[in-house]
Amino acid sequence: MNMSVSTASTVFFGVSGLINFFPVLGVISAERLGKAYGLPLRSADDNLVILLRHRACLFGIVGGLMLHAAYEPEGRQIATVAGFSSMVSFMALAVFSKTLNKKLLRILYADIIGCICLGLAQVI
């Protein structure tokens, strides 16, 4: 099977985009956010829920840019900057955290995979 460079780049942007887009589902409910991050969100945490839902919206924007860039090469530069900025900033915060739970550790691993895919999309 011979995969063209264009197809491989599309696949790598697509995988990285899906990793970043998936958290947008957290906008739906506090319960979904709590499960995703391994946090017991209670009604007293309304302000935290608002911040996490906003964060989910931002992931939708970043992931959407990356998914768009998978098929539109003109958008790849800004999608790459946005994607790396998002994932590397989380990875840096997570690495220096002393209390990373299992769910956040899984997100860290997903971001590592996302960065590898995004990097491969740039070099092929």
Sine and cosine of phi, psi and omega as CSV:
sin_phi,cos_phi,sin_psi,cos_psi,sin_omega,cos_omega
0.00,0.00,0.84,-0.55,-0.04,-1.00
-0.95,-0.32,0.95,-0.31,-0.02,-1.00
-1.00,-0.06,0.81,-0.59,0.01,-1.00
-0.94,0.34,0.35,-0.94,0.02,-1.00
-0.87,0.50,-0.66,0.76,0.00,-1.00
-0.89,0.46,-0.69,0.72,0.02,-1.00
-0.91,0.42,-0.69,0.72,0.01,-1.00
-0.88,0.47,-0.68,0.73,0.02,-1.00
-0.89,0.46,-0.66,0.75,0.04,-1.00
-0.88,0.48,-0.69,0.72,0.00,-1.00
-0.89,0.46,-0.72,0.69,-0.03,-1.00
-0.91,0.42,-0.66,0.75,0.08,-1.00
-0.90,0.43,-0.63,0.77,0.00,-1.00
-0.89,0.45,-0.71,0.70,0.01,-1.00
-0.89,0.46,-0.74,0.67,0.00,-1.00
-0.90,0.44,-0.62,0.78,0.03,-1.00
-0.90,0.43,-0.67,0.74,0.03,-1.00
-0.90,0.43,-0.65,0.76,0.05,-1.00
-0.85,0.52,-0.65,0.76,-0.02,-1.00
-0.99,0.16,-0.48,0.87,-0.05,-1.00
-0.98,0.18,-0.54,0.84,-0.08,-1.00
-0.77,0.64,-0.67,0.75,-0.02,-1.00
-0.89,0.45,-0.20,0.98,0.02,-1.00
-0.87,0.50,-0.36,0.93,0.04,-1.00
-0.89,0.46,-0.33,0.94,0.04,-1.00
-0.91,0.41,-0.28,0.96,0.03,-1.00
-0.90,0.44,-0.45,0.89,-0.11,-0.99
-0.89,0.45,-0.70,0.71,-0.06,-1.00
-0.32,-0.95,0.39,-0.92,0.07,-1.00
-0.91,0.42,-0.56,0.83,0.01,-1.00
-0.89,0.46,-0.69,0.73,0.02,-1.00
-0.90,0.43,-0.64,0.76,0.05,-1.00
-0.89,0.46,-0.71,0.71,0.00,-1.00
-0.87,0.50,-0.67,0.75,0.02,-1.00
-0.92,0.39,-0.66,0.75,-0.05,-1.00
-0.90,0.44,-0.62,0.79,-0.08,-1.00
-0.97,-0.23,-0.02,1.00,0.00,-1.00
0.92,0.38,0.59,0.80,-0.03,-1.00
-0.87,-0.50,0.70,-0.71,0.07,-1.00
-0.99,0.14,1.00,-0.02,-0.02,-1.00
-1.00,0.09,0.83,-0.55,-0.01,-1.00
-0.93,-0.36,0.19,-0.98,-0.02,-1.00
-0.87,0.49,-0.42,0.91,0.04,-1.00
-0.95,0.32,-0.20,0.98,-0.03,-1.00
-0.99,-0.12,0.48,0.88,-0.08,-1.00
-0.81,0.59,-0.65,0.76,0.00,-1.00
-0.92,0.39,-0.64,0.77,0.06,-1.00
-0.91,0.42,-0.65,0.76,0.02,-1.00
-0.88,0.47,-0.68,0.73,0.04,-1.00
-0.86,0.51,-0.71,0.70,0.02,-1.00
-0.89,0.45,-0.67,0.74,0.00,-1.00
-0.94,0.35,-0.58,0.82,0.06,-1.00
-0.93,0.37,-0.62,0.79,0.07,-1.00
-0.90,0.45,-0.66,0.75,0.05,-1.00
-0.87,0.50,-0.65,0.76,0.04,-1.00
-0.89,0.46,-0.63,0.78,0.06,-1.00
-0.88,0.47,-0.68,0.73,0.01,-1.00
-0.90,0.45,-0.61,0.80,0.08,-1.00
-0.89,0.45,-0.61,0.79,0.06,-1.00
-0.87,0.49,-0.63,0.78,0.02,-1.00
-0.92,0.38,-0.76,0.65,-0.01,-1.00
-0.89,0.46,-0.74,0.67,0.01,-1.00
-0.89,0.46,-0.63,0.77,0.04,-1.00
-0.89,0.46,-0.68,0.74,0.07,-1.00
-0.86,0.52,-0.69,0.73,-0.04,-1.00
-0.94,0.34,-0.63,0.78,0.05,-1.00
-0.92,0.40,-0.63,0.77,0.07,-1.00
-0.88,0.47,-0.67,0.74,-0.02,-1.00
-0.91,0.41,-0.39,0.92,0.04,-1.00
-0.87,0.50,-0.54,0.84,-0.06,-1.00
-0.93,-0.37,-0.24,0.97,0.00,-1.00
-0.83,-0.56,1.00,-0.08,-0.07,-1.00
-0.83,0.56,-0.42,0.91,0.00,-1.00
-0.89,0.46,-0.42,0.91,-0.03,-1.00
-1.00,-0.05,0.08,1.00,-0.12,-0.99
-0.94,0.34,-0.56,0.83,-0.03,-1.00
-0.90,0.43,-0.77,0.64,-0.02,-1.00
-0.93,0.37,-0.59,0.81,0.03,-1.00
-0.91,0.42,-0.62,0.78,0.02,-1.00
-0.91,0.42,-0.72,0.70,0.02,-1.00
-0.88,0.47,-0.72,0.69,-0.01,-1.00
-0.90,0.44,-0.70,0.71,-0.03,-1.00
-0.90,0.43,-0.77,0.64,0.01,-1.00
-0.89,0.46,-0.66,0.75,0.00,-1.00
-0.86,0.51,-0.70,0.71,-0.02,-1.00
-0.92,0.40,-0.78,0.62,-0.11,-0.99
-0.95,0.32,-0.68,0.73,-0.03,-1.00
-0.92,0.39,-0.60,0.80,0.02,-1.00
-0.90,0.43,-0.66,0.75,0.06,-1.00
-0.91,0.42,-0.68,0.73,-0.02,-1.00
-0.87,0.49,-0.66,0.75,0.01,-1.00
-0.90,0.44,-0.70,0.71,0.03,-1.00
-0.90,0.44,-0.67,0.74,-0.04,-1.00
-0.92,0.39,-0.65,0.76,-0.04,-1.00
-0.89,0.46,-0.57,0.82,-0.03,-1.00
-1.00,-0.03,0.04,1.00,0.03,-1.00
-0.99,0.15,0.62,-0.78,0.04,-1.00
-0.99,-0.10,-0.15,0.99,-0.10,-0.99
-0.78,-0.62,0.73,0.69,0.00,-1.00
-0.98,0.20,0.87,-0.50,0.01,-1.00
-0.99,0.16,0.09,-1.00,-0.07,-1.00
-0.88,0.47,-0.61,0.79,-0.01,-1.00
-0.92,0.39,-0.68,0.74,0.02,-1.00
-0.94,0.35,-0.53,0.85,0.08,-1.00
-0.90,0.43,-0.63,0.78,0.06,-1.00
-0.90,0.44,-0.63,0.78,0.06,-1.00
-0.91,0.42,-0.64,0.77,0.06,-1.00
-0.85,0.52,-0.73,0.68,0.01,-1.00
-0.89,0.45,-0.64,0.77,0.03,-1.00
-0.89,0.46,-0.65,0.76,0.02,-1.00
-0.92,0.39,-0.56,0.83,0.08,-1.00
-0.89,0.45,-0.71,0.70,0.04,-1.00
-0.88,0.47,-0.68,0.73,0.03,-1.00
-0.87,0.49,-0.67,0.74,0.02,-1.00
-0.92,0.40,-0.63,0.77,0.03,-1.00
-0.89,0.46,-0.72,0.69,0.01,-1.00
-0.88,0.47,-0.69,0.72,-0.01,-1.00
-0.91,0.41,-0.63,0.77,0.06,-1.00
-0.90,0.43,-0.68,0.73,0.04,-1.00
-0.90,0.45,-0.60,0.80,0.03,-1.00
-0.89,0.45,-0.46,0.89,-0.01,-1.00
-0.99,0.16,-0.52,0.85,-0.12,-0.99
-1.00,-0.08,-0.21,0.98,0.01,-1.00
-1.00,-0.04,0.00,0.00,0.00,0.00
